[in-house]
Every structure is written in structure tokens, then in C-alpha cells.
Amino acid sequence: MVVGLLLVFNHQGGKQKAGEQKQSDPNNLETTTNKVIFPITFTNNHVFNTFGIIASDTSIFWGNSGASVITRRISKIDMRYEVHSSYQSMLTKDSIIEWCVVGI
């Protein structure tokens, strides 16, 4: 039963450069956020998505600092996200974002 359910789901993932940290504009997400195009279009919708950050060797973190990835929009064909760290200079743009999406 569980194996049958897992076969229904479409699992996709990948990695890409984190890119520049910038404040997104809710009225213009197309040009102010980073984009992932899914290799396989979902027929229905996504069920789960997650990100991981691999900081580059030149990224510098100290004390109670951190970084995060925020999903701004997700559809059947792509998703838009933005990257932020406690201070903009901490996470350099050559860091890597790993992403995973599960859908139907």
C-alpha cells in the first residue's frame, strides 16, 4: 500500500547558486526573486517543498547568526524563492541552495 502511494508522488530536486540577497517586491516577484524551473511539470499540485543552504568557503558566520530560504510562489511548473542571512555579507552569492519538491 505504501509503495503504491509513493509511486503516485513526483519527487524532484536539484541545486543552484544562491544568488544575490535582495528584498523582493510582492508586486514584481518575476524580477526580484530567484527561480527554479521543475524538470517535470506537476499534473496536480505540490504537497511538500524544502530547501537546504550550503554556505561557500568565503561565507562568514559568527555568534547567533543564520540564513534562510523563503518560498515566495510555487506552481505546477516552477517556484520563486529568496535567500537571506542575518547580515547580507555573511552568505555570499556563490553559496549553494539545494531544493526538493514532492507533488502529484
Secondary structure as a PSIPRED ss2 file (coil, helix, strand):
# PSIPRED VFORMAT (PSIPRED V4.0)

   1 M C   1.000  0.000  0.000
   2 V H   0.000  1.000  0.000
   3 V H   0.000  1.000  0.000
   4 G H   0.000  1.000  0.000
   5 L H   0.000  1.000  0.000
   6 L H   0.000  1.000  0.000
   7 L H   0.000  1.000  0.000
   8 V H   0.000  1.000  0.000
   9 F C   1.000  0.000  0.000
  10 N E   0.000  0.000  1.000
  11 H E   0.000  0.000  1.000
  12 Q E   0.000  0.000  1.000
  13 G E   0.000  0.000  1.000
  14 G E   0.000  0.000  1.000
  15 K E   0.000  0.000  1.000
  16 Q E   0.000  0.000  1.000
  17 K E   0.000  0.000  1.000
  18 A C   1.000  0.000  0.000
  19 G C   1.000  0.000  0.000
  20 E C   1.000  0.000  0.000
  21 Q C   1.000  0.000  0.000
  22 K C   1.000  0.000  0.000
  23 Q C   1.000  0.000  0.000
  24 S C   1.000  0.000  0.000
  25 D C   1.000  0.000  0.000
  26 P C   1.000  0.000  0.000
  27 N C   1.000  0.000  0.000
  28 N C   1.000  0.000  0.000
  29 L H   0.000  1.000  0.000
  30 E H   0.000  1.000  0.000
  31 T H   0.000  1.000  0.000
  32 T H   0.000  1.000  0.000
  33 T C   1.000  0.000  0.000
  34 N E   0.000  0.000  1.000
  35 K E   0.000  0.000  1.000
  36 V E   0.000  0.000  1.000
  37 I E   0.000  0.000  1.000
  38 F C   1.000  0.000  0.000
  39 P C   1.000  0.000  0.000
  40 I C   1.000  0.000  0.000
  41 T C   1.000  0.000  0.000
  42 F C   1.000  0.000  0.000
  43 T C   1.000  0.000  0.000
  44 N C   1.000  0.000  0.000
  45 N C   1.000  0.000  0.000
  46 H E   0.000  0.000  1.000
  47 V E   0.000  0.000  1.000
  48 F E   0.000  0.000  1.000
  49 N E   0.000  0.000  1.000
  50 T E   0.000  0.000  1.000
  51 F E   0.000  0.000  1.000
  52 G E   0.000  0.000  1.000
  53 I E   0.000  0.000  1.000
  54 I E   0.000  0.000  1.000
  55 A C   1.000  0.000  0.000
  56 S C   1.000  0.000  0.000
  57 D C   1.000  0.000  0.000
  58 T C   1.000  0.000  0.000
  59 S C   1.000  0.000  0.000
  60 I C   1.000  0.000  0.000
  61 F C   1.000  0.000  0.000
  62 W C   1.000  0.000  0.000
  63 G C   1.000  0.000  0.000
  64 N C   1.000  0.000  0.000
  65 S C   1.000  0.000  0.000
  66 G C   1.000  0.000  0.000
  67 A E   0.000  0.000  1.000
  68 S E   0.000  0.000  1.000
  69 V E   0.000  0.000  1.000
  70 I E   0.000  0.000  1.000
  71 T E   0.000  0.000  1.000
  72 R E   0.000  0.000  1.000
  73 R E   0.000  0.000  1.000
  74 I E   0.000  0.000  1.000
  75 S C   1.000  0.000  0.000
  76 K C   1.000  0.000  0.000
  77 I C   1.000  0.000  0.000
  78 D E   0.000  0.000  1.000
  79 M E   0.000  0.000  1.000
  80 R E   0.000  0.000  1.000
  81 Y E   0.000  0.000  1.000
  82 E E   0.000  0.000  1.000
  83 V E   0.000  0.000  1.000
  84 H E   0.000  0.000  1.000
  85 S E   0.000  0.000  1.000
  86 S C   1.000  0.000  0.000
  87 Y C   1.000  0.000  0.000
  88 Q C   1.000  0.000  0.000
  89 S C   1.000  0.000  0.000
  90 M C   1.000  0.000  0.000
  91 L C   1.000  0.000  0.000
  92 T C   1.000  0.000  0.000
  93 K C   1.000  0.000  0.000
  94 D C   1.000  0.000  0.000
  95 S C   1.000  0.000  0.000
  96 I E   0.000  0.000  1.000
  97 I E   0.000  0.000  1.000
  98 E E   0.000  0.000  1.000
  99 W E   0.000  0.000  1.000
 100 C E   0.000  0.000  1.000
 101 V E   0.000  0.000  1.000
 102 V E   0.000  0.000  1.000
 103 G E   0.000  0.000  1.000
 104 I C   1.000  0.000  0.000
